[in-house]
Amino acid sequence: MKYVIYGAGAIGGVIGACLHRSGFDVTLIARGEHLKKIQSDGLRLISADGAEVFDIPTVSHPNEITWSGTYSIVLTMKAQDTAAAIDTLQELVPRSTPIVSGQNGVANEITASRWFDNVYAMLLLIPATFLNAGEVIHHVSKKSGALGVLDTGRYPFGTDSYVDTLCRDLTTSGFSATPDAEIMKLKYAKLITNLNNAVGAICGFESDTKNISSRLTDEALSILSKAGIELDRERETQKYTLLGRAEVPGAPRGGSSSWQSVMRGGQIEVDFLNGEIVLIAKTMGLYAPANSLIQELAQKTIRESLRPGWISPREILEILD
């Protein structure tokens, strides 16, 4: 099995590097200065176990890959970039090509399924940071537990022999990866966990956002319940205990992926996290004021190039009240 990791940031970089280190055939797709740095100096992976540099084949676009043999494509870009990626891939590879959504949110699988026949959902629990070109920080130690949790199943449900192969390869590479026939229950639970991502990008990751997080969570759980959408928060929470979390000397864990994106001057996927709750509410004629406000403030943060901390949690709660 050949693996193409489409989006070699924090998550894609870690998955690609670990698969490559275990001897699997991996190609990364990256862009900008990150691409140039990897091509010239290799991908630098820093963890609590030390720093390693991997010379992994890396391209800027899928049309630079010779698509021969059996390929598996793992999407690890932000959700707002998924549609463009699928449009590109459908012109290059067969409909039967396995497409794995190693992404936050629950909309990526739907987007991929409009064209591809074998779409897979992957739970994504990897504590990683990407702030500097050519470098990914992985906040784990192999001595402490799994390098990440990447349970996978067919979308919208079920498993098959491909899932077995993928999970076996990921497990060989140090991850905890279990085939799961009800994987979307875990991904909806992870969606709830991710609702606070944008809050850190707005207020700063060191701010006390517990009260806002509670408002977002309670609102989302109510809406998902009314929509009849099942999720398994207890099982998702238990998965975190498998992680081999560890401090990386000189590189303390920063904020969420949204915070990291803002710090790099990039876009964030709030429209597919908090915005997903807003969308589900709208389909039932309901309103999600807390998640809608966070979506609006996150968009303002990006649009006006504001730094995390420009508004406080107290101010946000005052607006909601």
GIWOHU-V768081 format. One record per run of one state. SS is the DSSP state (H for helix, E for strand, - for the rest). FROM is the first residue (numbers start at 1). LEN is the number of residues. Records with the same first field share a line. If there is no record, write none. Layout:
BEGIN
SS=FROM-LEN, FROM-LEN
END
This chain:
BEGIN
-=1-1, 7-3, 22-3, 30-2, 42-1, 48-2, 55-2, 60-2, 65-6, 76-3, 90-8, 102-6, 114-5, 123-2, 126-2, 130-5, 139-1, 141-5, 147-2, 150-2, 155-6, 173-3, 177-2, 180-3, 195-2, 204-6, 227-6, 244-1, 246-11, 265-5, 273-1, 284-5, 304-9, 321-1
E=2-5, 25-5, 43-5, 50-5, 57-3, 71-5, 98-4, 119-4, 125-1, 128-2, 135-4, 140-1, 146-1, 149-1, 152-3, 176-1, 179-1, 243-1, 245-1
H=10-12, 32-10, 62-3, 79-11, 108-6, 161-12, 183-12, 197-7, 210-17, 233-10, 257-8, 270-3, 274-10, 289-15, 313-8
END
